[in-house]
C-alpha cells in the first residue's frame, strides 16, 4: 500500500469516528511523532559524539599507577 493510499484510508476511517475518538487518534499520532522525533534526535547526538574527538582520551589506556605505587597489598 502506498503512503497516499494509507493516508486516504486513515482519513476515511477518521471521518466515520465520533469526535472523542478522533481526539484520541490525534493524541496518539502526536505521541508517535514525538517519540519518532526524540529517536532521531538521540541518533543524531550519538553520531556527533561518535565522530567527535572530545572523548578520545578514553580510548588511550594509560596506566597511571602500577603495583609499585601501592603502599599496602591485600591478599
The first five atom37 places (N, CA, C, CB, O) and aatype in JSON, in Angstrom:
{
  "aatype": [20, 20, 20, 20, 20, 20, 20, 20, 20, 20, 20, 20, 20, 20, 20, 20, 20, 20, 20, 20, 20, 20, 20, 20, 20, 20, 20, 20, 20, 20, 20, 20, 20, 20, 20, 20, 20, 20, 20, 20, 20, 20, 20, 20, 20, 20, 20, 20, 20, 20, 20, 20, 20, 20, 20, 20, 20, 20, 20, 20, 20, 20, 20, 20, 20, 20, 20, 20, 20, 20, 20, 20, 20, 20, 20],
  "atom_mask": [
    [1, 1, 1, 1, 1],
    [1, 1, 1, 1, 1],
    [1, 1, 1, 1, 1],
    [1, 1, 1, 1, 1],
    [1, 1, 1, 1, 1],
    [1, 1, 1, 1, 1],
    [1, 1, 1, 1, 1],
    [1, 1, 1, 1, 1],
    [1, 1, 1, 1, 1],
    [1, 1, 1, 1, 1],
    [1, 1, 1, 1, 1],
    [1, 1, 1, 1, 1],
    [1, 1, 1, 1, 1],
    [1, 1, 1, 1, 1],
    [1, 1, 1, 1, 1],
    [1, 1, 1, 1, 1],
    [1, 1, 1, 1, 1],
    [1, 1, 1, 1, 1],
    [1, 1, 1, 1, 1],
    [1, 1, 1, 1, 1],
    [1, 1, 1, 1, 1],
    [1, 1, 1, 1, 1],
    [1, 1, 1, 1, 1],
    [1, 1, 1, 1, 1],
    [1, 1, 1, 1, 1],
    [1, 1, 1, 1, 1],
    [1, 1, 1, 1, 1],
    [1, 1, 1, 1, 1],
    [1, 1, 1, 1, 1],
    [1, 1, 1, 1, 1],
    [1, 1, 1, 1, 1],
    [1, 1, 1, 1, 1],
    [1, 1, 1, 1, 1],
    [1, 1, 1, 1, 1],
    [1, 1, 1, 1, 1],
    [1, 1, 1, 1, 1],
    [1, 1, 1, 1, 1],
    [1, 1, 1, 1, 1],
    [1, 1, 1, 1, 1],
    [1, 1, 1, 1, 1],
    [1, 1, 1, 1, 1],
    [1, 1, 1, 1, 1],
    [1, 1, 1, 1, 1],
    [1, 1, 1, 1, 1],
    [1, 1, 1, 1, 1],
    [1, 1, 1, 1, 1],
    [1, 1, 1, 1, 1],
    [1, 1, 1, 1, 1],
    [1, 1, 1, 1, 1],
    [1, 1, 1, 1, 1],
    [1, 1, 1, 1, 1],
    [1, 1, 1, 1, 1],
    [1, 1, 1, 1, 1],
    [1, 1, 1, 1, 1],
    [1, 1, 1, 1, 1],
    [1, 1, 1, 1, 1],
    [1, 1, 1, 1, 1],
    [1, 1, 1, 1, 1],
    [1, 1, 1, 1, 1],
    [1, 1, 1, 1, 1],
    [1, 1, 1, 1, 1],
    [1, 1, 1, 1, 1],
    [1, 1, 1, 1, 1],
    [1, 1, 1, 1, 1],
    [1, 1, 1, 1, 1],
    [1, 1, 1, 1, 1],
    [1, 1, 1, 1, 1],
    [1, 1, 1, 1, 1],
    [1, 1, 1, 1, 1],
    [1, 1, 1, 1, 1],
    [1, 1, 1, 1, 1],
    [1, 1, 1, 1, 1],
    [1, 1, 1, 1, 1],
    [1, 1, 1, 1, 1],
    [1, 1, 1, 1, 1]
  ],
  "atom_positions": [
    [[0.84, -1.17, 0.0], [0.0, 0.0, 0.0], [0.89, 1.24, 0.0], [-0.96, -0.01, 1.22], [1.87, 1.31, 0.75]],
    [[0.58, 2.19, -0.8], [1.38, 3.41, -0.88], [1.06, 4.34, 0.29], [1.13, 4.13, -2.22], [0.04, 4.18, 0.97]],
    [[1.93, 5.29, 0.5], [1.75, 6.28, 1.56], [0.43, 7.03, 1.37], [2.93, 7.28, 1.59], [-0.33, 7.22, 2.32]],
    [[0.18, 7.44, 0.13], [-1.04, 8.19, -0.16], [-2.29, 7.36, 0.1], [-1.02, 8.66, -1.61], [-3.29, 7.87, 0.61]],
    [[-2.24, 6.08, -0.24], [-3.38, 5.19, -0.02], [-3.63, 5.0, 1.47], [-3.15, 3.83, -0.7], [-4.78, 4.96, 1.91]],
    [[-2.57, 4.88, 2.25], [-2.71, 4.73, 3.7], [-3.31, 5.99, 4.31], [-1.34, 4.42, 4.35], [-4.19, 5.91, 5.16]],
    [[-2.83, 7.13, 3.88], [-3.37, 8.41, 4.38], [-4.84, 8.54, 4.02], [-2.57, 9.6, 3.82], [-5.64, 8.94, 4.86]],
    [[-5.19, 8.21, 2.8], [-6.59, 8.3, 2.35], [-7.48, 7.36, 3.16], [-6.71, 7.96, 0.85], [-8.57, 7.75, 3.59]],
    [[-7.02, 6.14, 3.39], [-7.79, 5.18, 4.18], [-7.97, 5.68, 5.61], [-7.1, 3.79, 4.18], [-9.05, 5.56, 6.18]],
    [[-6.92, 6.25, 6.17], [-6.98, 6.78, 7.54], [-7.97, 7.94, 7.63], [-5.59, 7.24, 8.0], [-8.72, 8.04, 8.6]],
    [[-7.97, 8.81, 6.65], [-8.9, 9.93, 6.62], [-10.34, 9.41, 6.56], [-8.61, 10.87, 5.43], [-11.22, 9.93, 7.24]],
    [[-10.57, 8.4, 5.75], [-11.91, 7.82, 5.64], [-12.35, 7.23, 6.98], [-11.95, 6.74, 4.55], [-13.51, 7.38, 7.38]],
    [[-11.44, 6.55, 7.65], [-11.78, 5.98, 8.96], [-12.05, 7.09, 9.96], [-10.64, 5.07, 9.47], [-13.0, 7.0, 10.75]],
    [[-11.24, 8.14, 9.94], [-11.45, 9.26, 10.86], [-12.8, 9.93, 10.65], [-10.33, 10.29, 10.7], [-13.45, 10.34, 11.6]],
    [[-13.2, 10.04, 9.41], [-14.49, 10.67, 9.12], [-15.66, 9.86, 9.67], [-14.66, 10.85, 7.61], [-16.73, 10.41, 9.94]],
    [[-15.46, 8.57, 9.85], [-16.53, 7.71, 10.36], [-16.56, 7.67, 11.89], [-16.37, 6.3, 9.81], [-17.54, 7.19, 12.47]],
    [[-15.52, 8.17, 12.54], [-15.44, 8.11, 14.0], [-16.14, 9.29, 14.66], [-13.98, 8.06, 14.44], [-16.24, 10.37, 14.08]],
    [[-16.62, 9.08, 15.91], [-17.17, 10.21, 16.67], [-16.03, 11.14, 17.12], [-17.99, 9.71, 17.91], [-14.86, 10.75, 17.13]],
    [[-16.39, 12.36, 17.5], [-15.4, 13.39, 17.84], [-14.4, 12.96, 18.91], [-16.11, 14.62, 18.31], [-13.2, 13.2, 18.78]],
    [[-14.89, 12.3, 19.99], [-13.97, 11.93, 21.07], [-12.94, 10.9, 20.62], [-14.76, 11.38, 22.26], [-11.81, 10.89, 21.11]],
    [[-13.32, 10.04, 19.7], [-12.37, 9.05, 19.18], [-11.36, 9.71, 18.24], [-13.12, 7.91, 18.43], [-10.2, 9.3, 18.19]],
    [[-11.8, 10.72, 17.5], [-10.88, 11.46, 16.63], [-9.81, 12.15, 17.48], [-11.65, 12.49, 15.77], [-8.64, 12.2, 17.09]],
    [[-10.22, 12.69, 18.63], [-9.25, 13.33, 19.54], [-8.23, 12.3, 20.05], [-9.98, 13.99, 20.73], [-7.05, 12.61, 20.15]],
    [[-8.7, 11.09, 20.36], [-7.79, 10.03, 20.81], [-6.77, 9.7, 19.73], [-8.57, 8.77, 21.2], [-5.58, 9.55, 20.0]],
    [[-7.25, 9.58, 18.49], [-6.36, 9.27, 17.37], [-5.35, 10.4, 17.19], [-7.17, 9.05, 16.07], [-4.17, 10.16, 16.94]],
    [[-5.81, 11.64, 17.31], [-4.93, 12.79, 17.17], [-3.86, 12.8, 18.26], [-5.74, 14.09, 17.21], [-2.69, 13.05, 17.98]],
    [[-4.27, 12.52, 19.5], [-3.31, 12.46, 20.61], [-2.28, 11.35, 20.38], [-4.04, 12.22, 21.94], [-1.09, 11.54, 20.62]],
    [[-2.75, 10.21, 19.91], [-1.85, 9.09, 19.65], [-0.87, 9.43, 18.53], [-2.65, 7.83, 19.3], [0.31, 9.1, 18.61]],
    [[-1.36, 10.08, 17.49], [-0.49, 10.49, 16.38], [0.57, 11.48, 16.87], [-1.32, 11.11, 15.23], [1.72, 11.41, 16.46]],
    [[0.17, 12.41, 17.74], [1.14, 13.35, 18.33], [2.2, 12.61, 19.13], [0.42, 14.37, 19.22], [3.38, 12.94, 19.06]],
    [[1.77, 11.61, 19.91], [2.7, 10.8, 20.7], [3.7, 10.07, 19.79], [1.93, 9.79, 21.57], [4.91, 10.07, 20.06]],
    [[3.2, 9.46, 18.74], [4.07, 8.74, 17.8], [5.09, 9.69, 17.18], [3.24, 8.05, 16.7], [6.27, 9.36, 17.08]],
    [[4.63, 10.86, 16.77], [5.52, 11.85, 16.16], [6.59, 12.29, 17.15], [4.72, 13.05, 15.67], [7.76, 12.43, 16.78]],
    [[6.21, 12.53, 18.39], [7.16, 12.96, 19.41], [8.23, 11.9, 19.65], [6.43, 13.29, 20.72], [9.42, 12.21, 19.72]],
    [[7.81, 10.64, 19.79], [8.78, 9.58, 20.03], [9.7, 9.4, 18.82], [8.07, 8.25, 20.35], [10.89, 9.12, 18.98]],
    [[9.16, 9.57, 17.64], [9.96, 9.48, 16.42], [11.0, 10.61, 16.38], [9.05, 9.54, 15.17], [12.17, 10.37, 16.08]],
    [[10.57, 11.84, 16.7], [11.49, 12.97, 16.74], [12.57, 12.78, 17.8], [10.72, 14.27, 17.0], [13.74, 13.09, 17.56]],
    [[12.17, 12.28, 18.96], [13.14, 12.04, 20.03], [14.18, 11.01, 19.6], [12.42, 11.56, 21.3], [15.37, 11.17, 19.88]],
    [[13.74, 9.96, 18.93], [14.65, 8.92, 18.47], [15.63, 9.49, 17.44], [13.87, 7.73, 17.87], [16.83, 9.19, 17.49]],
    [[15.13, 10.3, 16.52], [16.01, 10.93, 15.53], [17.03, 11.84, 16.21], [15.19, 11.73, 14.52], [18.2, 11.86, 15.83]],
    [[16.59, 12.59, 17.19], [17.48, 13.5, 17.91], [18.56, 12.71, 18.65], [16.68, 14.36, 18.9], [19.73, 13.09, 18.61]],
    [[18.18, 11.62, 19.32], [19.16, 10.79, 20.02], [20.18, 10.21, 19.06], [18.46, 9.66, 20.79], [21.37, 10.22, 19.34]],
    [[19.7, 9.71, 17.92], [20.63, 9.13, 16.93], [21.58, 10.19, 16.39], [19.85, 8.48, 15.77], [22.76, 9.92, 16.17]],
    [[21.06, 11.4, 16.17], [21.91, 12.48, 15.69], [22.97, 12.86, 16.7], [21.08, 13.7, 15.36], [24.13, 13.06, 16.34]],
    [[22.58, 12.96, 17.97], [23.56, 13.28, 19.01], [24.59, 12.17, 19.16], [22.86, 13.51, 20.35], [25.78, 12.44, 19.35]],
    [[24.14, 10.92, 19.06], [25.05, 9.79, 19.16], [26.07, 9.82, 18.02], [24.28, 8.47, 19.15], [27.25, 9.56, 18.24]],
    [[25.62, 10.13, 16.82], [26.53, 10.21, 15.67], [27.54, 11.33, 15.86], [25.74, 10.44, 14.37], [28.72, 11.16, 15.53]],
    [[27.11, 12.47, 16.39], [28.04, 13.57, 16.64], [29.09, 13.19, 17.67], [27.28, 14.81, 17.1], [30.27, 13.52, 17.5]],
    [[28.68, 12.51, 18.72], [29.63, 12.11, 19.76], [30.62, 11.09, 19.21], [28.88, 11.53, 20.98], [31.81, 11.15, 19.51]],
    [[30.12, 10.15, 18.41], [31.0, 9.12, 17.85], [32.05, 9.73, 16.92], [30.18, 8.08, 17.09], [33.19, 9.26, 16.89]],
    [[31.69, 10.76, 16.18], [32.62, 11.39, 15.25], [33.54, 12.4, 15.93], [31.85, 12.08, 14.13], [34.56, 12.79, 15.37]],
    [[33.19, 12.8, 17.12], [33.92, 13.84, 17.84], [35.18, 13.26, 18.5], [33.03, 14.5, 18.89], [35.23, 12.08, 18.84]],
    [[36.16, 14.11, 18.66], [37.38, 13.72, 19.37], [37.32, 14.1, 20.85], [38.6, 14.37, 18.71], [38.31, 13.96, 21.56]],
    [[36.19, 14.56, 21.3], [36.06, 15.03, 22.68], [36.43, 13.95, 23.69], [34.65, 15.5, 22.93], [37.11, 14.24, 24.68]],
    [[36.0, 12.73, 23.46], [36.26, 11.66, 24.41], [37.36, 10.71, 23.94], [34.98, 10.88, 24.66], [37.4, 9.56, 24.36]],
    [[38.23, 11.19, 23.08], [39.3, 10.33, 22.57], [40.25, 9.9, 23.67], [40.07, 11.05, 21.48], [40.89, 8.85, 23.57]],
    [[40.35, 10.69, 24.73], [41.23, 10.34, 25.83], [40.81, 9.03, 26.5], [41.26, 11.46, 26.85], [41.63, 8.36, 27.12]],
    [[39.55, 8.66, 26.39], [39.06, 7.43, 26.99], [39.68, 6.21, 26.29], [37.52, 7.36, 26.93], [39.95, 5.2, 26.93]],
    [[39.89, 6.32, 25.01], [40.45, 5.22, 24.24], [41.93, 5.02, 24.56], [40.27, 5.46, 22.75], [42.45, 3.91, 24.42]],
    [[42.59, 6.05, 24.97], [44.0, 5.96, 25.32], [44.12, 5.33, 26.7], [44.69, 7.36, 25.27], [43.78, 5.96, 27.7]],
    [[44.59, 4.11, 26.75], [44.67, 3.39, 28.01], [46.03, 3.62, 28.65], [44.41, 1.88, 27.79], [46.96, 2.85, 28.43]],
    [[46.12, 4.66, 29.42], [47.37, 4.95, 30.11], [47.31, 4.35, 31.5], [47.63, 6.47, 30.17], [46.3, 4.46, 32.21]],
    [[48.39, 3.73, 31.87], [48.47, 3.23, 33.23], [49.1, 4.3, 34.08], [49.28, 1.9, 33.31], [50.31, 4.55, 34.0]],
    [[48.3, 4.93, 34.89], [48.8, 6.0, 35.75], [49.49, 5.44, 36.97], [47.67, 6.92, 36.17], [50.45, 6.02, 37.48]],
    [[49.0, 4.29, 37.44], [49.57, 3.69, 38.63], [49.91, 2.24, 38.35], [48.61, 3.8, 39.82], [49.27, 1.59, 37.52]],
    [[50.91, 1.75, 39.05], [51.29, 0.34, 38.94], [51.25, -0.28, 40.33], [52.71, 0.17, 38.29], [50.96, 0.4, 41.32]],
    [[51.55, -1.55, 40.4], [51.58, -2.24, 41.68], [52.65, -1.62, 42.59], [51.84, -3.74, 41.48], [52.5, -1.64, 43.81]],
    [[53.69, -1.1, 42.03], [54.76, -0.48, 42.81], [54.29, 0.76, 43.56], [55.92, -0.12, 41.9], [54.91, 1.16, 44.55]],
    [[53.21, 1.37, 43.09], [52.69, 2.57, 43.74], [51.88, 2.26, 45.01], [51.83, 3.33, 42.76], [51.59, 3.16, 45.79]],
    [[51.53, 1.01, 45.2], [50.71, 0.63, 46.36], [51.53, 0.72, 47.64], [50.15, -0.8, 46.18], [52.71, 0.35, 47.68]],
    [[50.9, 1.21, 48.68], [51.57, 1.27, 49.99], [51.27, 0.0, 50.77], [51.11, 2.52, 50.79], [52.11, -0.46, 51.55]],
    [[50.09, -0.56, 50.58], [49.72, -1.82, 51.23], [49.13, -2.74, 50.2], [48.73, -1.58, 52.39], [48.39, -2.31, 49.31]],
    [[49.44, -4.02, 50.31], [48.87, -5.03, 49.42], [47.97, -5.95, 50.23], [49.99, -5.85, 48.7], [48.35, -6.42, 51.3]],
    [[46.8, -6.2, 49.72], [45.87, -7.11, 50.36], [45.77, -8.37, 49.54], [44.48, -6.45, 50.54], [45.79, -8.34, 48.31]],
    [[45.67, -9.48, 50.24], [45.58, -10.76, 49.54], [44.18, -11.23, 49.49], [46.45, -11.8, 50.2], [43.91, -12.3, 48.94]]
  ]
}
